[in-house]
Amino acid sequence: MGFFSRIFKIREQDPDTVETTWAMEDNGSELVLDPEYAAMLMTELDLDSAITSHEVWRQQLEDLVHGRSTEVVHAEPICQADRCDLGRWLGGTGRLRLGHFPAFEMLVARHQYFHQQAAALVELMQAGDQPKALQLFNTSCRHASNQVLLLLKELKRGLGR
């Protein structure tokens, strides 16, 4: 049973709607989407691209904190989670289509937290405190990033059914 299916509430399936519905399986509840609705969601956000983009961004932070990058990065735009493609989708179409699910709010919160931690890391690096920046990366940033990736992959898996 997937992560999303464990935290979504079960509701009766309405055969007259193309919105997300629930069905019971032998092992509990699973998110079931009308195939046309799922296809529409998949065209609105390329989840593979969002996953790859997030992984690349995390690698850039890791390179920065380990001194493998000399790129000048500013904390202010990083802190604003709605500036990246995923953040814009989460605040717009994603919220319209999936915002009624508790797991969606969890994804939004984890995404925002990742951006906040990344900005704090950049501020520490700019202040010359590489040891604290490395500690922050290895604890908060990496953990938040893994959660965002897990939630995105679960969303993709749920849409692919």
C-alpha positions in Angstrom: 0.0 0.0 0.0 1.5 3.4 -1.0 2.2 6.3 1.2 -0.6 8.5 -0.2 -3.1 5.7 0.2 -2.3 5.3 3.9 -3.0 8.9 4.7 -6.0 9.6 2.4 -9.4 9.0 3.8 -11.6 6.5 2.2 -14.8 7.8 0.5 -17.4 6.1 -1.5 -16.8 6.0 -5.3 -19.2 8.2 -7.2 -19.6 6.7 -10.7 -20.8 10.1 -12.1 -17.6 12.0 -11.4 -14.2 12.0 -13.0 -12.6 13.4 -9.9 -10.4 11.3 -7.7 -12.2 8.4 -6.1 -11.4 5.6 -3.7 -11.7 1.9 -4.1 -11.1 -0.8 -1.5 -8.5 -3.4 -2.3 -7.6 -6.5 -0.4 -4.9 -4.6 1.5 -6.7 -1.4 2.3 -7.5 1.8 0.4 -5.8 2.9 -2.8 -6.1 6.1 -4.8 -8.0 5.4 -8.0 -8.1 8.0 -10.7 -10.2 8.1 -13.8 -7.7 7.4 -16.7 -8.6 10.6 -18.5 -8.3 12.7 -15.4 -5.0 11.1 -14.5 -3.7 11.8 -18.1 -4.8 15.4 -17.8 -2.9 15.8 -14.6 0.2 14.2 -16.1 0.2 16.7 -18.9 -0.1 19.7 -16.6 3.2 18.8 -14.7 5.9 16.6 -16.0 6.6 14.8 -12.7 9.7 13.1 -14.1 11.1 16.6 -14.9 10.1 17.9 -11.5 11.8 15.0 -9.8 15.0 15.5 -11.9 15.0 19.2 -11.4 14.7 18.8 -7.6 17.5 16.2 -7.6 19.7 18.6 -9.7 19.0 21.4 -7.3 19.9 19.3 -4.3 23.1 18.3 -6.0 24.0 22.0 -6.5 23.5 22.6 -2.8 25.7 19.7 -2.0 28.4 20.9 -4.4 28.1 24.4 -2.8 28.5 23.1 0.8 31.4 20.9 -0.1 33.2 23.7 -2.0 32.8 22.0 -5.4 30.9 25.0 -6.8 31.9 28.7 -7.0 28.4 29.7 -8.2 27.1 32.8 -6.4 23.7 32.0 -4.9 21.4 34.3 -3.0 19.2 33.2 -0.2 16.3 35.5 -0.9 15.0 33.9 -4.1 15.7 30.4 -2.8 13.5 30.9 0.3 10.5 31.6 -2.0 9.2 28.1 -2.9 6.8 29.5 -5.4 9.5 30.6 -7.8 10.5 27.1 -9.0 8.4 25.2 -11.6 7.2 22.7 -8.9 6.3 25.5 -6.6 4.3 27.3 -9.3 2.4 24.1 -10.1 1.8 23.4 -6.4 0.3 26.9 -5.9 -1.7 26.8 -9.1 -3.0 23.9 -11.1 -1.8 21.3 -8.5 -3.8 23.0 -5.7 -6.9 23.2 -7.9 -6.7 19.5 -8.9 -5.3 17.8 -5.8 -5.5 20.4 -3.0 -8.4 18.7 -1.2 -6.1 15.8 -0.3 -4.1 15.9 3.0 -1.1 14.5 1.3 -1.0 17.4 -1.1 -0.7 19.8 1.8 2.1 17.7 3.2 3.9 17.9 -0.2 3.5 21.7 -0.2 4.8 22.0 3.4 7.8 19.8 2.8 8.6 21.7 -0.4 8.4 25.0 1.4 10.5 23.6 4.3 13.2 22.4 1.8 13.4 25.9 0.3 13.7 27.5 3.8 16.5 25.1 4.7 18.3 25.7 1.4 18.2 29.4 2.0 19.5 29.0 5.5 22.3 26.9 4.1 23.2 29.6 1.6 23.2 32.2 4.3 25.6 30.1 6.4 27.9 29.7 3.4 27.9 33.4 2.7 28.8 34.0 6.4 31.7 31.7 6.0 30.3 29.0 8.3 30.9 26.0 6.2 30.8 23.5 9.1 27.3 24.6 10.2 26.2 24.7 6.5 27.4 21.1 6.0 25.6 20.0 9.2 22.4 21.7 8.0 22.7 20.0 4.6 23.3 16.6 6.1 20.3 16.9 8.4 17.5 19.2 7.4 18.1 19.8 3.7 18.8 16.2 2.7 15.8 15.0 4.8 13.4 17.5 3.5 14.6 16.9 -0.1 14.1 13.1 0.3 10.6 13.7 1.6 9.7 15.9 -1.4 11.1 13.3 -3.8 9.2 10.5 -2.0 5.9 12.5 -2.2 6.5 13.3 -5.9 7.2 9.7 -6.7 4.2 8.5 -4.8 2.1 11.1 -6.7 3.5 9.9 -10.0 2.8 6.3 -9.0 -0.8 7.2 -8.1 -1.4 9.0 -11.3 0.1 6.2 -13.3 -2.6 3.7 -12.2 
